[in-house]
Amino acid sequence: MTIGLIGAGIWGKNIIRELSNLAVDIKIFDPHPEAKKDYPHFFVDSLDDLHTADGIVLASPSVTHRSILEQIVPWGIPVFIEKPLVTSLEDAIALKKFEDYPLFMMHIWRYHSGVQLLGQLAHNKELGDITALYTHRCNWTSPRTDTDSIWNLAPHDLTIALEILGYIPAPRSAVIEWHGTNARGMTALLGHSPFVQIEVSNRFADKRREIRLHGTKGIAILADEKVDYIEIFYGDQSSYPTPSNSEKRFFDTTPPLRKELEAFLGYLRGGSPPISTFQEGITTIEVLTALYTLGATTC
């Protein structure tokens, strides 16, 4: 099996590593000469050289996604697209013409075993009725230059909500930290019962990746992406001030990137399609655009 990879930047290198471990042939296209030096035997000269691949992974800068998809989608080859799908609602609307093609989104946190476990807790009512979901995704600056921290970070939190709750709630409010015309962070509120509160920022010196699921009978916390457990605290509104009934529930730590690439390869071999549809990518852009509108006048 041959996989074409478009984009061999910081994240693309991680994809190359996992695809190599999964024992598939790789063909890489990246227009930047410096990207070729680490993988000279994998590189092809043009995008058209990928048209014979069994599947394509699109990991180029998001601002290039629309133009690349308009070139490769007519080939009919399944494409796995890194988030965000695009960086404007205009581009998302333009790509709706491809809804019937085999296109899928790489929403990596939907493959994180800890997030999937939180989803199980939400659906089996172990925490009672779910009242709130909180996500924090903060760090210092970003290596990405094609988009800002909201477009880069918030798609993760929206699709985490989708995985845990089964849907992305409607946006209610957003406060954006503007540095001139540049958005550096956002606190947003979506839905009512349960509600989702997300915080994203590239102005935190310490890296934060916390997810909290609150219910009427307890709360569950995934402290960050590197731990191998969620911590559950049981109690309701009548509980003592100091929580006393708690447990750690462990989960499989297979890297989510490996799991989502395995899902794509499995689909190419005749299995079920990956979790995240192309429509999910469009919906995420629509919600992000709504949040930008809500936060457009905040400071």
C-alpha positions in Angstrom: 0.0 0.0 0.0 1.2 3.5 -0.9 0.3 6.6 1.0 0.9 10.1 -0.4 1.8 12.7 2.2 1.5 16.4 1.3 3.5 18.5 3.8 6.6 17.4 5.7 6.8 20.1 8.3 6.8 19.9 12.1 3.7 17.7 12.2 4.3 16.0 8.9 7.5 14.5 10.4 5.4 12.8 13.1 3.1 11.4 10.4 6.1 10.1 8.5 7.4 8.3 11.6 4.0 6.7 12.3 3.5 5.6 8.7 7.0 4.1 8.6 6.1 2.1 11.7 2.9 1.0 10.0 5.0 -0.5 7.2 3.5 1.3 4.2 5.2 2.9 1.2 5.4 6.6 1.5 5.5 9.3 -1.3 6.0 12.8 0.0 5.4 16.1 -1.8 6.5 19.4 -0.1 7.4 22.4 -2.2 10.0 23.6 0.3 13.5 22.3 -0.6 14.6 22.1 3.1 11.9 19.6 3.8 13.5 17.1 1.4 16.9 16.7 3.1 15.6 14.3 5.8 13.7 12.0 3.5 15.2 12.3 0.0 14.2 8.8 -1.1 10.5 9.5 -0.3 10.1 12.7 -2.2 8.4 13.2 -5.5 8.8 16.2 -7.8 5.2 17.3 -8.1 1.7 16.9 -6.6 0.6 15.0 -9.7 3.1 12.3 -8.8 0.8 11.2 -6.0 -2.2 10.4 -8.2 -1.4 6.7 -8.1 -1.3 6.5 -4.3 -3.9 4.4 -2.5 -4.6 7.2 -0.1 -3.4 10.7 0.7 -2.7 12.5 4.0 -2.9 16.3 3.7 -0.7 18.0 6.3 0.3 21.1 4.5 -0.4 24.6 6.0 -4.1 25.0 6.3 -4.2 28.1 4.1 -3.2 25.8 1.2 -5.8 23.1 1.8 -8.5 24.6 -0.5 -6.3 24.9 -3.5 -4.7 21.5 -3.0 -8.1 19.7 -2.4 -9.5 21.3 -5.6 -6.6 19.7 -7.5 -6.5 16.2 -5.9 -10.1 15.4 -5.0 -11.2 14.8 -8.6 -8.7 11.9 -8.7 -11.1 10.0 -6.5 -8.4 8.9 -4.0 -9.4 8.9 -0.3 -7.9 11.9 1.5 -7.2 12.3 5.3 -7.1 16.0 6.1 -5.3 17.6 9.0 -7.2 20.2 11.0 -8.4 22.8 10.5 -10.0 22.0 7.2 -9.4 25.6 6.0 -9.0 29.0 7.6 -12.1 30.8 6.4 -15.8 30.1 6.0 -15.6 31.2 2.4 -13.1 28.3 1.7 -15.3 25.8 3.6 -18.4 26.8 1.6 -16.4 26.5 -1.6 -15.3 22.9 -0.7 -18.9 21.7 0.0 -19.0 20.6 -3.6 -16.8 17.7 -2.6 -19.1 16.3 0.1 -19.7 13.1 -1.8 -16.0 12.2 -2.2 -14.0 10.0 0.3 -12.7 12.8 2.4 -12.1 12.5 6.2 -10.7 14.8 9.0 -7.8 14.1 11.2 -9.4 15.3 14.5 -6.8 13.6 16.7 -8.3 14.0 20.1 -11.3 11.9 19.1 -8.8 9.0 19.0 -7.3 9.8 22.5 -8.3 6.9 24.8 -8.8 9.3 27.7 -11.2 11.4 25.8 -13.1 8.3 24.6 -13.3 7.2 28.3 -14.8 10.5 29.3 -17.3 10.0 26.5 -18.2 6.6 28.0 -18.7 8.2 31.4 -21.0 10.8 29.9 -23.1 8.3 28.1 -23.4 5.6 30.8 -24.6 8.2 33.4 -21.9 7.1 35.9 -21.4 10.8 36.8 -25.2 11.5 36.7 -26.6 14.1 34.4 -23.7 15.9 32.7 -23.8 19.6 33.6 -20.6 21.0 32.0 -17.5 20.3 30.0 -14.4 22.5 30.5 -11.3 22.4 28.2 -8.1 24.3 28.6 -5.6 24.4 25.7 -2.9 26.9 26.4 0.8 27.3 25.7 3.5 29.9 24.7 3.4 31.1 21.2 3.1 28.7 18.2 5.4 27.5 15.4 2.5 28.0 12.9 2.5 31.1 10.8 -0.5 30.2 8.5 -3.2 30.8 11.1 -3.7 32.2 14.6 -4.1 30.3 17.9 -7.8 30.1 17.8 -7.9 28.4 14.4 -5.0 26.2 15.4 -6.2 25.2 18.9 -9.9 25.5 19.2 -10.8 22.8 16.6 -9.4 20.3 19.1 -11.8 21.4 21.8 -14.8 21.5 19.6 -14.2 18.0 18.4 -13.5 16.9 22.0 -17.0 18.1 22.9 -18.3 16.1 19.9 -16.6 12.9 21.1 -17.7 13.3 24.7 -21.2 14.7 24.3 -22.0 13.4 20.8 -22.5 16.9 19.3 -21.0 20.4 19.2 -23.3 22.8 21.2 -24.3 26.1 19.7 -22.0 29.0 20.4 -23.3 31.5 23.1 -20.5 33.9 23.8 -16.8 34.5 23.2 -14.2 36.8 24.5 -11.1 37.1 22.4 -7.7 38.5 23.4 -6.7 40.8 20.5 -3.2 42.0 20.0 -3.9 44.6 17.3 -5.6 42.5 14.6 -4.1 39.2 15.9 -6.2 36.9 18.0 -4.0 35.4 20.8 -6.6 33.6 22.9 -10.3 33.0 23.5 -12.6 32.0 26.2 -15.9 30.7 24.7 -19.2 29.4 26.0 -21.3 27.0 24.0 -24.6 25.3 24.8 -26.8 25.4 28.0 -27.4 22.1 29.7 -24.7 20.8 29.5 -22.6 23.8 28.6 -19.1 23.7 27.2 -16.5 26.3 28.2 -13.3 26.3 26.2 -10.1 28.4 26.8 -7.4 28.6 24.2 -4.3 30.8 24.3 -0.7 31.2 23.1 0.1 33.5 26.0 0.6 30.9 28.8 4.2 30.2 29.8 3.2 26.8 31.0 1.5 24.3 28.7 -2.0 23.3 29.7 -4.2 20.5 28.3 -6.9 19.8 30.9 -10.4 18.4 30.2 -13.0 18.4 33.0 -16.4 16.6 32.7 -18.9 17.6 35.4 -22.0 15.7 36.4 -24.6 15.7 39.1 -22.9 12.7 40.8 -19.3 13.6 40.3 -16.5 14.9 38.1 -13.8 13.4 35.9 -10.6 15.0 35.0 -8.0 14.3 32.2 -5.1 16.4 33.4 -3.2 16.5 30.1 -2.4 14.5 27.0 0.5 12.6 28.6 -1.1 11.0 31.6 -2.5 7.4 31.4 -5.6 7.9 33.6 -8.5 10.0 34.4 -9.3 11.0 38.0 -12.9 10.7 39.1 -14.3 12.4 42.2 -17.7 11.2 43.3 -20.1 13.5 45.1 -23.1 15.8 44.7 -24.3 19.2 46.0 -24.5 17.7 49.5 -21.0 16.3 49.7 -18.4 17.4 52.2 -16.1 20.3 51.3 -13.1 17.9 50.9 -13.7 15.2 48.3 -13.1 11.8 49.9 -14.4 9.3 47.3 -12.2 9.2 44.3 -10.4 6.8 41.9 -8.0 6.8 39.0 -9.2 4.9 35.9 -6.4 4.0 33.6 -6.6 3.7 29.8 -4.5 2.5 26.8 -1.7 5.0 25.8 -1.3 4.1 22.2 -0.5 7.5 20.5 -3.7 9.0 19.0 -1.9 9.8 15.8 -1.0 6.2 15.3 -4.6 5.2 16.0 -6.1 7.6 13.5 -3.6 6.6 10.8 -4.4 2.9 11.5 -8.1 3.8 11.1 -7.4 5.4 7.7 -5.3 2.5 6.5 -8.0 0.1 7.7 -10.5 1.9 5.6 -8.3 1.8 2.6 -8.1 -2.0 3.1 -11.9 -2.3 3.1 -12.8 -1.5 6.7 -14.9 1.1 8.3 -14.3 4.8 7.5 -12.4 7.0 10.0 -14.4 8.7 12.8 -14.4 12.3 11.6 -16.3 13.0 8.3 -15.6 15.8 5.9 -18.9 17.4 7.0 -17.5 17.5 10.6 -14.6 19.6 9.3 -17.0 22.0 7.7 -19.2 22.2 10.8 -16.1 23.0 12.9 -15.2 25.9 10.6 -18.8 27.2 10.8 -18.7 27.1 14.6 -15.3 28.8 14.7 -16.6 31.5 12.5 -19.6 32.1 14.8 -17.2 32.3 17.8 -15.1 34.9 16.0 -18.2 36.9 15.3 -19.2 36.8 18.9 -15.7 37.9 20.0 -15.1 40.4 17.3 -15.6 43.5 19.5 -14.0 42.2 22.7 -10.6 43.1 24.0 
